[in-house]
Structures are given as structure tokens and as C-alpha cells.
């Protein structure tokens, strides 16, 4: 009687027999390495011409796409990329430089500064007064109004000047504000841009190849 009870207790503890497949330890899912992730992301944007998309990808610390940066058929020359570090004026006078810098500003949530500056440039090139009136109104609503989510940082003196000039808008209504935002980008964002992964990756692309490949 004791033996039968001991055998029953042992069966209850061990449970039903398992098949060999059930006894194997669980398999871990395959780990996607950073290199594989970078390759997949690069393959997803072959021939990408949108610099803002590339900047967004370059901003991901886990995905180093610096070798895969492309600018379509007109990539910036190494000399042009290096010139962006010589002065902020050279960066802003380069269409490609402005695009790359705008992508960087997006990562800092200050893209509206570049958008405002570009809108002011378009306004200054306009000669039709009806178009000037409409563009000035849109610029004010988008970047000057305190109700706008894209409001730029302007001091009270400049704002008061804009409010007076908006009574009779001209291509130069926002000149003082444009200069103030230009100075802000120059002093605040530009130094960080020069040390950013976005800019360093472009410098590396233009660097001479290793002599071992010769």
C-alpha cells in the first residue's frame, strides 16, 4: 500500500511524459544588428533626393547611414561641404547647404526659423502688390502671430514694427525680423550643426579614400 501511494505521488510530481520537441529550450528570435538595420533603411530610400528625409534618418543614433547619403544627380562637392564650415553666409547661400541645415533644424524642433527666412526671401523678390499683400498676410499668420504653432522668436520692438508696417505691406515688411532670425540661427544653431552627425557624415563622404585601395 505504501509503495502504491509513493508511485502515485511520483507521477503527480513528474506529470505526463513529454515529446522530445516539447523538451527543447525555446529558440530566441533572430537579432537584427545595427548594420542590418542600416542596410534595410538605406535600401528603402535608393536615390533619395529629399535631404530632409536623409536628415531624419541620420538623426537616429542606432542607424548610421553616413555612407548611404545621396543627393540625386547633383551631390555637393567636398569643397562645397567644407565651405559651409567657413561661414554661416556660405552655408545659407548654398541651396544644398540650406536644405541640409533645414533638416538639422528639424531635429532641434526649430525648422520654422528657416521656413520664415525663406518666406521673407520670396516676399522680397515679389513685385506684384496684390501678391505682396497676400504673402505678407500669410507670413504674419504663420510665423509672427502668437496664435501660430510655428511662431518664431522676435522681440517686442520688432513685433511692433511689423504691426505698423502690416497696415501697408511691402516686400520689406519683415526685414528686421528676418535679420533677427538669421542672427539667431547663426549664433545658436549653426555651431551645433557643424558638430552634428549630419554634417560630419557629409565631410566623411568627401574625404580621400584609403591608400590601401590604390
Secondary structure, DSSP 8 states (H G I E B T S, - for coil): -HHHHHHHHHHHHH-S---HHHHS---------HHHHHHHHHHHTTT---HHHHHHHHT-TT---GGG---TT----HHHHHHTTT-HHHHHH-HHHHHHHHHHHHHTT-HHHHHHHHHHHHHHT---HHHHHHHHHHHIIIIISTT-TT-----HHHHHHHHHHGGG--TTTTHHHHHHHHHHIIIIIHHHHHTSHHHHHHHHHTS---GGG-
